[in-house]
Amino acid sequence: MLFRSSFPANTELPWHWHPGEEIFYVIEGAVTLSRRGLPDTAASAGEVHKIAPQVIHAGRTGEVGAELVIFRVHTTGEPERYVVD
């Protein structure tokens, strides 16, 4: 799956995981990537980040939103993502 996604300022994505690998490129703005058990990672315009399959993660924007290109290896027949508490 390959898509472009816009996240307005002060957006919070819920904790979730994907059955396949996810790679994202920040076109503009900034986003904070949170992965359970790891320090938060700031992702700014021009940066690429990778999330391994089945890693529980969340994302949030601050005062500035973000525009991302997301590439995800998606397992046929599986949901796009699994939301967790």
N, C-alpha and C positions, 0 to 999 in steps of 0.2 A: 504494500500500500504506500502510495506517495501522495501527500497533500500539503496544502498551505493552510495555516491556521492563524487566526488573529485572536489575541487575548487582550481585552481592555485592561485599563489600570485597575489595581486592587482586585484581581481575579484570583480565586483559590480553587484549585482542582482537588477532588477528594483523593484519599489514599487508594491506590489501585495497582494492578499489575497486568502485564500482557503475556500471552503464551509464546510470543516470539520477540526477537530483538528489536529495539527502537533506537533510531539515530535521529537527532534533530539539529538543524542549523538555524541560528538566530539571525534573521534578516535585519531586523531593527528592534530597538528597545532592549529590555532585559527581563529575565525570569530567574527565579531561584528554584533549583531542583533539590528536593528532599528525598533521601533514600533511608529507609529504616535501618538504624544501626550505624549510619555514616554521617559525617558532617555535611551540612548543606553546601551546595555548589552554586555559585553565581554564574550565570551564563549571559554574556553580553553580545551585542551585534558583532557578527563575523566569526563567532565561535561555534564549534561542533561538539556535541556530547552524545555519548552512547549509554544506553540502559540495557543491561543483560536481560534475557528472558526470565520471567517470574520474579523479578525484583520488585518489591513493594515500594512505590514511590508516589510523590505528589509534587505539584508545582504551584507557584504563586508569582504574581507580578506585584510591583510596588506602585509608586506614583505614576510610572510610565508603563504602558502596556508592552506587548511584544508581538512580533510577527515572526512565525516560524515556518520552516519547511520541515516536515516530518516524514521519515522513511521508516516503515515498520514491516518486518517480516511476519506475515500473518499466517497462522496455521488454518488450513481449510476446515470449515465446519465449527471452529471455535468462536466464541464471542470476541469482539474487538478488545474488550478489557473486562477485568473482574474488579469490582469495587469492594473494598474491605474496610473494616472499622479501624 
